[in-house]
Amino acid sequence: MRIIVGITGASGIVIAVTLLKRLKEIDGVETHLIVTDGGELTIRDETDFDVYDIKRLADVVYDVHEMDASIASGSFLVEGMVIVPCTMKTVAGIVCGYSDNLLLRAADVCIKEKRKLVLVPREMPFSRIHLRNMKELANLGVVIMPPVMTFYNTKMTIESHVDHIINKILLQLGLPADATEWQGKDRN
Ligand SMILES: Cc1cc2nc3c(=O)[nH]c(=O)nc-3n(C[C@H](O)[C@H](O)[C@H](O)COP(=O)(O)O)c2cc1C
């Protein structure tokens, strides 16, 4: 099962790194990674991760300018794609079908082939332009999943917030998640 993971230059790189680690643990999943130039800059500016170490977590890594890569074509079968974190620039590129890098092209292919596309868009606040673009994508069947904090888990750590987001992404991809099902509040 091939999953494309795209990392763009938004804040929240740790979510992508955690997702790649989780996908690596799942049998039968083959990860295909693209990091935009903005993504590489944000990895350096925001984290202590080495870009090379992040890339080593994936099974296949593409240069974002490699427009003739397999994933640029719909004939190369993939289960779906997650862009995490996803910038407003990439959201705009996808909504316009402006595929001037491999990540945008791969997302465009997912939409045209009616494959699962999950975006973890990050900006704050969202402008009307951002919201309009995301609404347009949602109307096309793209899953819009901003990295929203969750307060009903017992732990209140950054790690638990990130894990919760990862589990939600895995559920969208139909992959095993550690998510504890909410059973309603126990009032006894
Ligand atoms: C440290 C850092 C954090 C950024 N965070 C965000 C963000 O959260 N959301 C966003 O839309 N852009 C953010 N940007 C701006 C994008 O990186 C910039 O628009 C870039 O051109 C996006 O290109 P890409 O989508 O191809 O990665 C950030 C830039 C830097 C350097």
Ligand as a Chemical Component Dictionary entry (heavy atoms), coordinates in Angstrom:
data_LIG
# 
_chem_comp.id                   LIG 
_chem_comp.type                 NON-POLYMER 
_chem_comp.pdbx_formal_charge   0 
_chem_comp.three_letter_code    LIG 
# 
loop_
_chem_comp_atom.comp_id 
_chem_comp_atom.atom_id 
_chem_comp_atom.alt_atom_id 
_chem_comp_atom.type_symbol 
_chem_comp_atom.charge 
_chem_comp_atom.model_Cartn_x 
_chem_comp_atom.model_Cartn_y 
_chem_comp_atom.model_Cartn_z 
_chem_comp_atom.pdbx_ordinal 
LIG C1  C1  C 0 9.676  28.977 9.972  1  
LIG C2  C2  C 0 8.568  29.200 8.974  2  
LIG C3  C3  C 0 7.278  28.893 9.319  3  
LIG C4  C4  C 0 6.226  29.084 8.405  4  
LIG N1  N1  N 0 4.958  28.742 8.780  5  
LIG C5  C5  C 0 3.964  28.817 7.894  6  
LIG C6  C6  C 0 2.661  28.359 8.258  7  
LIG O1  O1  O 0 2.413  27.874 9.360  8  
LIG N2  N2  N 0 1.679  28.400 7.301  9  
LIG C7  C7  C 0 1.924  28.886 6.038  10 
LIG O2  O2  O 0 0.984  28.889 5.232  11 
LIG N3  N3  N 0 3.159  29.355 5.675  12 
LIG C8  C8  C 0 4.172  29.322 6.568  13 
LIG N4  N4  N 0 5.436  29.759 6.207  14 
LIG C9  C9  C 0 5.643  30.350 4.881  15 
LIG C10 C10 C 0 5.874  29.280 3.782  16 
LIG O3  O3  O 0 6.991  28.477 4.116  17 
LIG C11 C11 C 0 6.096  29.972 2.436  18 
LIG O4  O4  O 0 4.890  30.580 1.997  19 
LIG C12 C12 C 0 6.606  29.007 1.367  20 
LIG O5  O5  O 0 6.769  29.713 0.151  21 
LIG C13 C13 C 0 5.651  27.860 1.158  22 
LIG O6  O6  O 0 6.081  27.055 0.084  23 
LIG P1  P1  P 0 5.642  25.522 -0.024 24 
LIG O7  O7  O 0 4.173  25.467 0.145  25 
LIG O8  O8  O 0 6.061  25.128 -1.404 26 
LIG O9  O9  O 0 6.395  24.780 1.032  27 
LIG C14 C14 C 0 6.489  29.614 7.115  28 
LIG C15 C15 C 0 7.813  29.939 6.783  29 
LIG C16 C16 C 0 8.839  29.732 7.694  30 
LIG C17 C17 C 0 10.238 30.063 7.288  31 
# 
loop_
_chem_comp_bond.comp_id 
_chem_comp_bond.atom_id_1 
_chem_comp_bond.atom_id_2 
_chem_comp_bond.value_order 
_chem_comp_bond.pdbx_ordinal 
LIG C1  C2  SING 1  
LIG C2  C3  SING 2  
LIG C2  C16 DOUB 3  
LIG C3  C4  DOUB 4  
LIG C4  N1  SING 5  
LIG C4  C14 SING 6  
LIG N1  C5  DOUB 7  
LIG C5  C6  SING 8  
LIG C5  C8  SING 9  
LIG C6  O1  DOUB 10 
LIG C6  N2  SING 11 
LIG N2  C7  SING 12 
LIG C7  O2  DOUB 13 
LIG C7  N3  SING 14 
LIG N3  C8  DOUB 15 
LIG C8  N4  SING 16 
LIG N4  C9  SING 17 
LIG N4  C14 SING 18 
LIG C9  C10 SING 19 
LIG C10 O3  SING 20 
LIG C10 C11 SING 21 
LIG C11 O4  SING 22 
LIG C11 C12 SING 23 
LIG C12 O5  SING 24 
LIG C12 C13 SING 25 
LIG C13 O6  SING 26 
LIG O6  P1  SING 27 
LIG P1  O7  DOUB 28 
LIG P1  O8  SING 29 
LIG P1  O9  SING 30 
LIG C14 C15 DOUB 31 
LIG C15 C16 SING 32 
LIG C16 C17 SING 33 
# 
